Amino acid sequence: MAFLVLLLLNFVFNATNAQSTSSIIKPGSSLSPINNSYLLSPSGQFAFGFYRYKNGYSVGIWFENIQQKTVVWTANRDASPFPSDVTLVLTTEGTLIVRPKQGQDVLIADTSSDDVSRLATSASMLDSGNFVLLNSSGGIVWKSFDFPTDTILPGQRLAVTGKLVSSVAVSDHGSGKFLILMQTDGNLVQYPVGAVELGAGYWDTETFNAGNGVKQWNLVLVIGLLVHLMLDMV
């Protein structure tokens, strides 16, 4: 078993100002699996919302305009699937939650704050594949790009100490057995999960101590490439 790094060429992504899109939800509006509602990015390239998963639904981001809808981000990836009678709501307190008919709300993102400039008043799906929460001035206060799962997209950064964790399988988006870590020494290293502290990496970029310091290190994708890390079950 090993990581596969798939480079999918010829995707073109247009940078989009979040304020100019129509792919926005406001406090009080909601998405639901029952009516198959989701947010599309302006070009229709990406979608955010509920997608069918196992015996229920998960919240995530996927490629919408290709034949095989490929999930690139999942919220709370190791949680149980949701039933069909839940709703995804942006509250007036600045939290994005999944609300069941009975039981506790499930938090997806939280920007609740006494500082109004950090409080989300809308949410938008961008053409970059980034799902963002915006304040009243249109500034981004939370973004899915800061919380990658097993994929990074063009323009997305894997910052120092950031990691991608493989999925269990193509059909199971739970956390798998391998990860890739952007280390503080500038080296990008693949490990079995649980082996980072032991230094038991089995592949690296051999970029130790290069550059001008820790803060300079990011893994960045060029336009036209998608990196997707998953467990090879073959």
KETOR-767742 format. One line per 10 residues: number of its first residue (from 1); their letters; for each residue x, y, z of C-alpha. Coordinates in pm, whole numbers, always signed. Last residue first. Layout:
N
NUM> a> X Y Z ~ ... .
//
This chain:
234
234> vmdlmlhvll> -457 -249 -503 ~ -587 -39 -213 ~ -366 +260 -287 ~ -443 +505 -8 ~ -506 +857 -124 ~ -328 +1183 -186 ~ -467 +1425 -443 ~ -249 +1692 -598 ~ -424 +1903 -860 ~ -229 +2090 -1126 .
224> givlvlnwqk> -323 +2356 -1381 ~ -205 +2662 -1190 ~ +101 +2581 -982 ~ +68 +2414 -647 ~ +229 +2552 -332 ~ +397 +2360 -50 ~ +499 +2627 +195 ~ +824 +2714 +367 ~ +930 +3076 +409 ~ +828 +3094 +774 .
214> vgnganftet> +1086 +2831 +863 ~ +1386 +3025 +748 ~ +1579 +3166 +456 ~ +1586 +2877 +212 ~ +1709 +2519 +252 ~ +1731 +2355 +593 ~ +1636 +2008 +469 ~ +1495 +1990 +116 ~ +1537 +1616 +68 ~ +1186 +1587 -82 .
204> dwygagleva> +1089 +1302 +147 ~ +979 +939 +144 ~ +955 +661 +405 ~ +931 +872 +720 ~ +990 +695 +1049 ~ +1098 +996 +1255 ~ +956 +828 +1563 ~ +736 +1128 +1644 ~ +594 +1114 +1291 ~ +509 +743 +1317 .
194> gvpyqvlngd> +145 +764 +1425 ~ +9 +775 +1070 ~ +265 +616 +836 ~ +488 +896 +716 ~ +552 +1102 +402 ~ +791 +1396 +431 ~ +813 +1748 +288 ~ +1136 +1898 +422 ~ +1164 +2268 +501 ~ +1300 +2218 +852 .
184> tqmlilfkgs> +961 +2305 +1005 ~ +808 +2003 +836 ~ +537 +2003 +569 ~ +382 +1662 +646 ~ +242 +1388 +421 ~ +15 +1134 +582 ~ -57 +761 +574 ~ -296 +513 +734 ~ -635 +654 +637 ~ -863 +927 +770 .
174> ghdsvavssv> -1224 +878 +660 ~ -1319 +954 +299 ~ -1435 +600 +220 ~ -1531 +535 -145 ~ -1184 +600 -286 ~ -1036 +424 +15 ~ -921 +495 +372 ~ -841 +853 +278 ~ -485 +979 +306 ~ -392 +1254 +549 .
164> lkgtvalrqg> -255 +1583 +419 ~ -43 +1790 +654 ~ +40 +2141 +767 ~ +327 +2184 +1013 ~ +462 +2468 +791 ~ +199 +2572 +538 ~ +30 +2359 +272 ~ -78 +2636 +40 ~ -370 +2644 -205 ~ -316 +2823 -535 .
154> plitdtpfdf> -400 +2513 -739 ~ -576 +2255 -518 ~ -466 +2053 -218 ~ -616 +1715 -134 ~ -637 +1461 +150 ~ -797 +1677 +422 ~ -706 +2044 +398 ~ -803 +2286 +677 ~ -673 +2632 +587 ~ -806 +2598 +230 .
144> skwviggssn> -1155 +2555 +383 ~ -1162 +2925 +459 ~ -1256 +3145 +756 ~ -1262 +3523 +809 ~ -1250 +3631 +443 ~ -1326 +4001 +401 ~ -1651 +4102 +232 ~ -1710 +4403 +456 ~ -1986 +4228 +654 ~ -1754 +3935 +724 .
134> llvfngsdlm> -1704 +3645 +487 ~ -1695 +3266 +528 ~ -1509 +3082 +255 ~ -1521 +2763 +48 ~ -1205 +2741 -163 ~ -1225 +2542 -486 ~ -1055 +2825 -676 ~ -1389 +2909 -841 ~ -1518 +3025 -503 ~ -1804 +2888 -290 .
124> sastalrsvd> -1942 +3161 -63 ~ -2057 +3216 +294 ~ -2218 +3520 +455 ~ -2222 +3724 +777 ~ -1912 +3577 +937 ~ -1786 +3761 +1246 ~ -1419 +3861 +1250 ~ -1476 +4233 +1185 ~ -1750 +4233 +1450 ~ -1496 +4155 +1724 .
114> dsstdailvd> -1702 +4000 +2004 ~ -1648 +3674 +1818 ~ -1826 +3379 +1661 ~ -1623 +3267 +1359 ~ -1694 +2894 +1391 ~ -1694 +2635 +1113 ~ -1858 +2293 +1068 ~ -2016 +2251 +1413 ~ -2273 +1975 +1462 ~ -2597 +2081 +1633 .
104> qgqkprvilt> -2711 +1847 +1909 ~ -3015 +1621 +1899 ~ -3341 +1613 +1707 ~ -3436 +1759 +1372 ~ -3064 +1778 +1297 ~ -2878 +2107 +1247 ~ -2547 +2107 +1060 ~ -2361 +2420 +1161 ~ -2181 +2722 +1022 ~ -2122 +2968 +1305 .
94> gettlvltvd> -2123 +3346 +1281 ~ -2368 +3426 +1562 ~ -2640 +3504 +1305 ~ -2627 +3138 +1211 ~ -2516 +2985 +881 ~ -2725 +2670 +848 ~ -2679 +2324 +696 ~ -3000 +2124 +737 ~ -3066 +1769 +855 ~ -3348 +1532 +752 .
84> spfpsadrna> -3141 +1313 +517 ~ -2936 +1144 +788 ~ -2577 +1257 +848 ~ -2277 +1031 +795 ~ -2070 +937 +1102 ~ -1772 +1158 +1183 ~ -1420 +1090 +1055 ~ -1428 +1355 +781 ~ -1547 +1637 +1005 ~ -1586 +1855 +695 .
74> twvvtkqqin> -1478 +1692 +369 ~ -1258 +1836 +95 ~ -1163 +1736 -260 ~ -1456 +1508 -352 ~ -1443 +1394 -715 ~ -1773 +1390 -903 ~ -1712 +1148 -1189 ~ -1851 +1307 -1505 ~ -1685 +1644 -1454 ~ -1874 +1967 -1390 .
64> efwigvsygn> -1925 +1944 -1015 ~ -1578 +1890 -873 ~ -1640 +1842 -501 ~ -1654 +2025 -170 ~ -1786 +1878 +154 ~ -2063 +1801 +397 ~ -2143 +1431 +440 ~ -2460 +1233 +369 ~ -2619 +900 +455 ~ -2565 +525 +422 .
54> kyryfgfafq> -2217 +553 +268 ~ -2177 +912 +146 ~ -2413 +1114 -76 ~ -2301 +1476 -93 ~ -2419 +1768 +117 ~ -2295 +2115 +33 ~ -2025 +2287 -167 ~ -1984 +2272 -545 ~ -1692 +2338 -776 ~ -1649 +2408 -1148 .
44> gspsllysnn> -1988 +2575 -1196 ~ -1818 +2891 -1321 ~ -1956 +3104 -1037 ~ -1892 +2837 -770 ~ -2199 +2628 -698 ~ -2366 +2610 -358 ~ -2577 +2306 -272 ~ -2941 +2197 -254 ~ -3035 +1833 -314 ~ -3392 +1896 -188 .
34> ipslssgpki> -3364 +1635 +87 ~ -2989 +1682 +138 ~ -3052 +2032 +275 ~ -2893 +2375 +248 ~ -2995 +2672 +461 ~ -3079 +3042 +471 ~ -3106 +3215 +809 ~ -2770 +3387 +790 ~ -2673 +3443 +425 ~ -2562 +3199 +158 .
24> isstsqanta> -2356 +3299 -142 ~ -2288 +3155 -486 ~ -2392 +3475 -666 ~ -2029 +3580 -690 ~ -1894 +3935 -695 ~ -1810 +3955 -324 ~ -1592 +3643 -341 ~ -1364 +3799 -602 ~ -1278 +3521 -843 ~ -945 +3381 -958 .
14> nfvfnllllv> -1004 +3170 -1267 ~ -902 +2805 -1258 ~ -804 +2613 -1570 ~ -778 +2238 -1543 ~ -550 +2094 -1810 ~ -360 +1842 -1601 ~ -453 +1602 -1326 ~ -145 +1506 -1130 ~ -223 +1206 -915 ~ +7 +1130 -627 .
4> lfam> -62 +777 -516 ~ +32 +696 -163 ~ +133 +342 -83 ~ +0 +0 +0 .
//
